[in-house]
């Protein structure tokens, strides 16, 4: 009787969801629940690294979630779903099996906080700015060796410059290219000047070596700009992935409308804030992309926005019809969005309505899709084809 009572009181997982897609019905299984998860990365041995914005790094392995990994960097995080700071993306070194190195993107406070600092506001954001936020901060990337459940020898290898008072839009997706260099999406920090300023790495796609040194073939160092910049004129980039040919694709959030899919190439300028297919939050118009031919136009734009976050090019066997497709998570759209690319065009787009704010999505070693849900109760999800009865 006691065992029966305990069994009845034990927490149970909700039944898997089933949603339709072009690949048939999908089964969405909840594996675990985290607090405001942000980024994920698989290790070669199948362990899954997951960040939580409050500053915790977890490891999912053998059906269990680890205690927080010790030795992670101190982060600036004010809490709440809309807060964009804290611990962000995570990546494993391409040679992790030998060196055990992982990389963490996070937000740090300035060592010296200016006296009487305050958010000045900007009418182009209408009421979207938190005017009580007076912390000077910026994004950073650090690497350390993962030994057991501890990070050792943690070292910051890159920083956003300059740090600014308040605001979000840090970006900070991390991804390694085939040549071993590390690409970082660096948001414009909700400012209207730095994305076009070659003296700042805000509003840029950044490329560095794995140790933080600068590649000698980055495009702007010989033009009086920073040596870490790969491309300029970006807004808030939370989705980025390399395709099978090694080409980089980024989806960045527009303002009021105008989310963009960009084929990011060396030295190109993508126009923000001088052009956009959206308007400012205060409804001030922004010239559309066709008005300025000197800027690289997006491959695809969305109005209403999809709020893309996390992306991959699918290469697994579980969904053979989707191989080569770009799959991205959607926050406001509460969907998985699958894009068929043909050159610099998108002949087909599929929305898979999951009814959850998807913060990141990656491919598991067996070809399943693994997603995390944004929010205080951020579920870890496994997405597979439904079994035929």
Secondary structure as GFF3:
##gff-version 3
##sequence-region A 1 389
A	DSSP	alpha_helix	2	9	.	.	.	ID=ss1
A	DSSP	beta_strand	17	19	.	.	.	ID=ss2
A	DSSP	beta_strand	26	34	.	.	.	ID=ss3
A	DSSP	beta_strand	37	42	.	.	.	ID=ss4
A	DSSP	beta_strand	48	52	.	.	.	ID=ss5
A	DSSP	beta_strand	56	61	.	.	.	ID=ss6
A	DSSP	beta_strand	64	65	.	.	.	ID=ss7
A	DSSP	beta_strand	87	92	.	.	.	ID=ss8
A	DSSP	alpha_helix	96	99	.	.	.	ID=ss9
A	DSSP	beta_strand	101	109	.	.	.	ID=ss10
A	DSSP	three_ten_helix	123	125	.	.	.	ID=ss11
A	DSSP	beta_strand	136	147	.	.	.	ID=ss12
A	DSSP	beta_strand	150	159	.	.	.	ID=ss13
A	DSSP	beta_strand	164	165	.	.	.	ID=ss14
A	DSSP	beta_strand	171	176	.	.	.	ID=ss15
A	DSSP	beta_strand	182	186	.	.	.	ID=ss16
A	DSSP	three_ten_helix	194	196	.	.	.	ID=ss17
A	DSSP	beta_strand	204	208	.	.	.	ID=ss18
A	DSSP	three_ten_helix	221	223	.	.	.	ID=ss19
A	DSSP	beta_strand	229	231	.	.	.	ID=ss20
A	DSSP	beta_strand	236	242	.	.	.	ID=ss21
A	DSSP	beta_strand	248	253	.	.	.	ID=ss22
A	DSSP	beta_strand	259	264	.	.	.	ID=ss23
A	DSSP	three_ten_helix	289	291	.	.	.	ID=ss24
A	DSSP	beta_strand	300	302	.	.	.	ID=ss25
A	DSSP	beta_strand	308	313	.	.	.	ID=ss26
A	DSSP	three_ten_helix	320	322	.	.	.	ID=ss27
A	DSSP	beta_strand	326	330	.	.	.	ID=ss28
A	DSSP	beta_strand	335	341	.	.	.	ID=ss29
A	DSSP	beta_strand	346	353	.	.	.	ID=ss30
A	DSSP	beta_strand	358	363	.	.	.	ID=ss31
A	DSSP	beta_strand	369	373	.	.	.	ID=ss32
A	DSSP	beta_strand	378	385	.	.	.	ID=ss33
###
